[in-house]
């Protein structure tokens, strides 16, 4: 009623009606295939029943890097606190064994040292340590090299000098490991992959008289990806002649791009395509097969070296059967303006319909007469501008 009266737009009312449908009822009839690789590149694989958990402890550094940030920060904090407490206890024991904490012992030793000719009286192992709290503060000062000046080691106890050396070495090792771990987490390769984008949908259309699977890839940063390579795999359930079922069979398919080979020069967005021929696993795919129940997933992997850091990065995405558009083509997004090329990323994933036969690549190869009925250059796709030139001068007959 509200939409009829013009108070609320009709498309908004339809949207609200769709949102009012319960979540379980909306997706009950649409059970799509589980992804092997997500659109963001994450692998949708859960590892269960791993019995040899000790293998992760043999590679401690990689385990720390793979942990989540809250766990990493907790381990970072606890490693320093535990080392400070441990050596604080050692300094307290040294002071206790030497009698630095007992005032009566210090009073007894001072006359003895005065009789031997020592004019300075009792000398403790560490000055200004009177309790465990002061020993803990001295442990922090030693390990982080603060040095407030109130507490210091004397030459009275060789054991205290040895503990000082050991604590400095342990502190340097902890700093190297934890700072290296945090540096690796902040500079991981997948951070750079966030600015490598793929088109949301892939398309299948004619190119040079052959059906091709096409997608668009681009880089949002000005810093380049050096030695960038791209490859594709088809993941589907297959069965061998002996009856062995392979649930996730990975089949490599040949990619082609404008510069030839798998290497790409990713300065501007490129359309990467795969010619569907008799060696392609998509040879028998038709528009009828492009639905969410089809057991088909195409994985695209882009690898290269980051120019600024020299770290190898990898960006991944995948396309399910219902994410492949038949008879579509990507619109141009690169134009020349003011003596330079500009890229309009607002049209990065836009496509237009083009004449494409609704048959498989096998049928098209066996019956080339299908191409005779296809308008390869449809009208209206390219508009020609008619420009009227005005003459800059006129020729007239002079009177005699």
Buried (B, 14 or more C-beta within 10 A) or exposed (E): EEEEEEEEEEEEBEEEEEEEEEEEEEEEEEEEBEBBBEBEBEEEEEEEEEEEEEEEEEEEEEEBBBBEEEEBEEBBEEBBEEBBBEBBBBBBBBBBEBBBBEEEEBEEBBEEBEEEEEEEEBBBBBBBBEEBEBBBBBBBBBBEEEEEEEBBBEEBBEEBBEBBEEBEEBBEEBBEBBEEBBEBBEEBBEBBBEBBBBBBBBBBBBBEEBBBBBBBBBBEEEEBBEEBBBBBBBBBEBEEEEEEEEEEBEEEBEBBBEEEEBEBEBEEBBBBBBBBBEEBBBBEBBBEBBEEEBEBBBBBBBBBBBEEEEEBBBBBBBBBBBBBBBBBBBEEBEEEEEEEEEBEEEEBBBBEEBBBBEBBBBBBBEEEEBEEEBEEEEEEEEEEEEEEEEEEEEEEEEEE
